[in-house]
Amino acid sequence: MRSLFGFEASGSSHDGRQRFVSTPISPAYAAQILAAQERSATEKEPYPIVAAAITEIRKATGKDDVRVGRLDLADKASITAFASAWTGPLHILVNNAGVMALPALERTPDGWELQFASNHLGHFALAVGLHDALAAAGNARIVSLSSRGHHASPVEFDDINFNTRAYDPWLAYGQSKTANVLFAVATTSRWDADGITANAVHPGVIMSTNLSRYMYPDQAAQLRAAEAAGELGSIQGAPFRFKTIAQGAATSVLVATSPQVEGIGGRYFEDNNEAERLTPQAVGSASGGVAPYALDPDAAERLWKLSLTAMEA
């Protein structure tokens, strides 16, 4: 089996299937393909964090078939090159790489707000580029890493790039995470006939990764202190329990591999279960659940068309 995990990553297992992932990986996987944005200064070896992931995968699976490819999700040429170089079927694609709460407004050369571009448009272009490989696998699955942060904002189609409204790091992050759910809805609708389904996942709050590197220092310190004390955390008034990296990866692994999710798509999972669909009034105050605007098929279709236009520009 071949899987592509984006932190970005891919390989094949004892059953011959391929996966590509960007997230911590279950020992059930015998081989992976890692797609990493950066390499060391020599360009010959991956950075230590990627090298450590490779070592961990090999140790956990007892297999050496782990490969690394370079991928920058904010660079269309990089995505095209990676997808074009892919050979053979792809059974699992886990879109996990991302950025959170950039303190200042940044845009790509094409004018897209950077969180939306990296967290959604890059993964969208990668999936489209790998469509034929996914279709060739039969019953392929895509896992789209979202967040409870999607409660902060729907996709603001009239001003995605903060051209007329004031930039807010969490609103930008929130709309990108809503886009991750809408991607799963539209992908399943469009590609189910090709044997491809997609679901979105909230991994939980994990302070031990570098995703929190752009948080305000006082906020990050407060959360880390709460975690160390074994207390609940809180963001925007909503309480939550902290998770380890392995606990955060568990829902992704479930959605990617469980027979219970076979043929199921267009849904949002958290804590190893399908999430409750919230009322509009509960969005923002609830500690979990999925906002109704994130599952709206009309918004999903609108986002798909917009993303295709952005990819082809």
N, C-alpha and C positions, 0 to 999 in steps of 0.2 A: 504494500500500500504506500502511495506517495502522498505526503501532506506538505503544505506550504504554510508555515507559521511566520507571521510577520512580527518579529522584533528586529530584525525581520528574518525568516528561516525555512529549508526543505530537505527530502530523502525517501528511501524505500525500505519496506519492512519485509519480514519473513513471508508475508502473504503476497508480496510483489506490488502492493499498492503504494501510491505516492501521496504525500501530504506536504503542504507548505504552511508554516505557522509563524506568528510573531508573538509567541507567548510561552510561558513555561509548559513543559510537555510531559504527558503521562508516561510511566514506564511501559505501558502497553504498546507504545510505538517502538518499532524496532529500528526505524531509520527516519531521518528528517532532512529537510533542506532549509537552511537558515539564510535569510536574505538580510544582510546587515548594511545599514546606510554608510557606516564609516569603517575604514581599515586603519592600521597603524601607519606611521610616517613612511615606512618602507613600501606600503601598498601590497606587501606580500603576505602579511599575516593579519587576521582580524584583531580588533581591539580586545583587551583582556576580558571584558564582559562577554563578548561573543565566544572567545576561546574557552572561557569557563563554562558557558552553556553547552558547547560541543562536548567538553569533557564529561559534564554531568549527564548528558543524553547517552553517551557511549557507556558510561558506568551503569546507568539505570536500565538500559536495554540489552547490554551485552553485544551490541552491534556497532560496527565501525562506519557504516554507510551514512555519514552525515556530511552534507556539503554546504558551502557558504556561497551566496551570490550577493553582489552589491546592488542596493536598491535605495533610492532617495524618493520618497513619496511626494515631495514637493517639486520634483523635476520630471516633466513629461518625457523627456528623452531617456532618462534613467529607467522609467517604468516601461517604456516601449522596448528598450534594449533587454531588460530582464524577461519580459513576457515573450519576446521573439526568440530568446535563447532557450526557452523551456521545451523539453522534448518528452513525449509520452503522456499518458493520462495523468490526471490529478484528481485525487479522491477527496481530499479535505483541504480547504483554504481557510485559515484563521487570520482575520485582519485585526491585529492587536496593537500595532505600533501607533503612537499618537503623541500629541502635545497638549498641555493643559494650562489655561489661564495665563497666556502671555501678557505681561504687564502693560505693554504698549502696542498700539495697532501696527501690525506688520502685514505687508501684502506680497504676493508672488509677483514675478515680472509681468504676469498676465492680469494683475490687478485684483486677484482673489485674496480675501482675508486669510491669513496663514493657517489658523486653526481649522477653518472650513476646508481649505485646500489640502492640508496634510491628513486630517482625520477622516474626511469624506472623499473629496475628489480624487486623491491619490489612490485610495483603496478601490474606488469605483473603476478607475482606469485600469488598475491591475486586474480586477476581476473580469472586466470586459476583454482585456488582452489574453486572459487565460481561459476564456469561455470554451473554446474548442477542446482544450485539454480536460476541463471539467466534464464536458458532455461526453467525451470519449471514455471516461471512467464508468459512467452509469451510476445512478444514485449518489452523486457527489454532494457534499455538504459545504456550505460557507458559513462561518461563524463571524459575525460582525460585532466587535467589542464596542458597546455603548457605555452608558453610565447613568446612575440616578441623576447626574448632572443635567440630563435632558429636561428635567422639570423646570430648569431656569428659562428655557426659551424654545418655542417652535422654530422652524426655519422661516426667517423673515424674508420672503421672496422679493419684497419690494426694496429691500436694502440689506442684502446678505453681507456686503463688504463694508458696512458702516460708512457709506459715503455722505449720508445726510444726518444720521443719528450719532449720538456720542458713543464712543467705543467703551465697552465694558468687558473685561476679561472673562467673566463668568457667563455673560449672555452669549459671547462668541463661542465659548466652549459648549454651552448648552445647546445652541442650534446645531453645532457640528455633531453632537451626540444624538440629537433628534434625527439628524440626517442618517446616522448609522442604522437607526431602527427603520426608517423609511426605505433605506436601501434594501433591507431584508424583505420588506413587504413587496416592493416592486420586483426584486430579483426572482422571488418565488412565483409571482404572478406571470412574469415573462418567460422564465426558464424552466418552470416545473415540467413542461412537456419534453424538455431536453434531459430530464433526470437530474436536475440541479435544484436544491432547496437552500434557503438561507434563513438563519435566525439571528436575532440580536441578543446580547448577553450583557448584564451588569456584573462585573467581577467583585464589586465591593470596594471599600476604601482600604488601600494598602500603602502605608507610609514608608515601606522599606524599598520602594523603587524610586527611580529618578523622575517619575511623572510629576511629583510635587515640587520640582526644583524651581518653578516660577511662582509658587504661592508666596503671598506676603510672608516675610520671615516670622512675624509675631503670630500669625495664624498657624503656620506650620509648626512652630515651637509649641503652641498650645495643644495642638492635636497630638504631637509626639509625647507630650507630658501626660495627656489623658490616656494614651495607649500604654505607656510605661506603668501607669498607676492602675491599669486594668479597668478603667472607666469607659463609659460610652463617649463617643465623639459627637460633635454637632457641627453641621455646616448649614448656614442659612436657616437655623432653627430646627432642622430635622435631625433627630438622634440616629446613631448607627453604631454597630459594633465593628471594630477593626478586624482585618483579616491578614493572615500571612500570605506570602506569594502562592504557596501551594493551595491554600483555601480559596484564594481568588481565582486560581486556574481551574478549580474543580468544575464549575458550571460550564466553562468552555469545553472541557474534556467530555463532560456529559453530553452536551449538545452535538459535539463533533462525532461521538462514537457510540452512544447508547442506542440499542435496538428500539427503545421506547420512542425515540425521536425520528425513526425511519419514516420518510415521506412527509414529515411535518415541516412547515416553513412559514415565514412571515410573522413570527411571534417573538416575544421578548421574555427572557428567562433571567432569574436571579435566585441565589441560594439553592441551586439544583432543582428548581421548579419553574414552571411557567408563572410569570408574575400576574398579579391582579391588575385588571384594567380599571384605572381610577376614574372617578367623576371629575369633571373640570374643576370643581371647587376644591378637591383634595390635592390637586397638583401643586407642588411646592411645599406643602406642609407635611405630607406623608413621607415616612422614612423609606418607603419602597413603592413598587408598583410602576405601571407604565401609563404615561399621559395619553389620552385619546388622540391628540393631534399627531402623535408619533406612529400611530397605526392607521392613519387616514389614507385610504387607497388613492384618493384624488391627489393629495399632497405628494404621495409616493411617486405617482406617475409624473407629476409636474417636475419633481426633483430629478427623476430619471432623464427626462428630456433636456432639462437645464444642464445636467452633468454631461450628457453626450455632446451638447453644443460646446461646453467648456473644453472637453477632451479633444474635440476636432478643430478647435480654433487655432 
